[in-house]
Amino acid sequence: MSAVSLVKSLISGGVIFSTDGVTIKWDNGGNKIDDAVVGELRKGKAEIITFLSCDQRNPIETGKHEDPIFAGQSKAKSERRRVIPFPGREWTPDAKIRPDDPERYLDALRLHGPMSYGMAMRVLQWGGTRAGQAEDALLKQRRIKFNERGWAYAVDNSEDTNDRSS
């Protein structure tokens, strides 16, 4: 079994993999990765990193891995795939600050759930300053809080308004 086939089978079993281009990281779901599997992953490290970091910036590699990421996922039924960062040459963030930015940021939080301002930059296609300023405005208005990961989430009106911990 090739290293990529092993990773695909582990992904279908619930293990979550990621890479920074140098190392391979995983969430050992249900202790599916033992010492023998770690040894196999080490042998195919370069191949696995290439597979995990395969994105639109490298069309030659993209054609090799057309299988769905998750078991039971049909390419025809869902367009949801791995999040691919915007290549700098193809995208310029909208940096023009507008008065309704905090509302748009809050709408994105309600729609997509908790996220960092970097994630909001991606969703809203804004620059970092614009997303950060919108987040700061919402924080001052006490319309958002931060979870244990440091991600912002919209404050539900039913939450205790006396809680000033954030």
C-alpha positions, 0 to 999 in steps of 0.5 A: 500500500502506498503512503498516500493510499494509507493516508486516504484510508486513515482519512476515511476512518476519521483521522485528520491530517495537515501539513505545513510543507515540512512536517505532517500532523494528524489528530489520532482519531480513535488511536488508529495510528500506532508505531507501525503506521508512523513508520509507514508515514515516515517512509512516504513523508515527501509523497504525503506532504505533496498529496496534502499540500496539493492545491490550485497553484500546481495544476499538474499535481491537482490532476493526480488526486481527484478522489473525494477527501472524505469517505462517502463524499461525492464530487457531484453532490458537494463542492466543499473541498480543502480550503486553499489559500489565495495565491498572491498574484491572483487576489488582492484584498478589498481594503476600503473600510466601509461603515457597515463592515462590523455588520458584515463581519457579524453576519459572516460569524453568524453564517459560518460560525466561530472564526479568527479574523484571518478566516474572516479575511478569507470569507469576506475577501478583506485585508487584515486591517479591515477585518481587524478593525471590524472585529475591534468595533464589534468587541467594543460594542460587546457583540462578539466574544472569543472562544477557547481557541481565540476565535470570535463568535456572535453573542447571542441575545440570550447570553447573560449580559452581566458577563464581562469576561471578554 
